[in-house]
């Protein structure tokens, strides 16, 4: 059999280098446009980017997912994609998606949703992330999180608004962790959640993300789950706050954009 290789879209570092942008500007433009390489020819023109992403979306959905999966109901598939795209980074079950569709007048089953999501992940539109109990290392059976491979595709569907910034930030960090060779899951510790538990070469990295922790209560809320982790592996808090890198009882706080463009060996 022929080995397959998953090719990732641009990273923020590659995007910044190609367009000669500073880290913060690169991140903002990255999440507003697309990480697909053709973006370099579009001169940061919103209308051109939107039309390009529309074409890519319909090509993937109608020529790839529908034909390979023998999907008959294009409208239902589109509904599923939009529901999952809108809720990236949020706990999702097949039943909750089926319930949303039923309430909208599109009755379907959890089994159908399961099949559709598997096809969408096989086509690399989304990536599914399991949840693990951080203390017992047990994979939790109920609920998964999904992240979209190109945040620009999500903007094409819903527009770029501040209410989505937390979810998009988390999505971008997830993709970067994959690029750096980590196996990534979502961590649960007691009734708290750690955004990412990352495994590589028998080492673990815990990552928490937030748009800002300028407010002390927000800072303590984000630090709380990391403080409960019983081991001594590195713990990282990423935010868009411009403050220089610092530590909180061993937990490193870093600026998101700078982290995204900094080679890991230089951290």
Buried (B, 14 or more C-beta within 10 A) or exposed (E): EEEEEEEBBBBBBBBBEEBEBEBBEBBBBBBBBBBBEEBEEBEEEEEBBBEBBEEBBEEBBBEBBBEEBEBEBEEBBBBBBEBBBBBBBEBBBBEBBBBBBEEEEBEBEBEBBBBBBEBBBEBBBBBBBBBBEBBEEEEBEEBBBBBBBBBBBBBBBEEBEEEBBBBBBBBBBBBBBBBBEBEBBBBBBEEBBBBBBBBEEEEBBBBBBBBBBEEEEBBEBBBEBBBEBEEEEBBBBBBBBEEEEEEBEEBBBBBBBBBBBBEEEEE
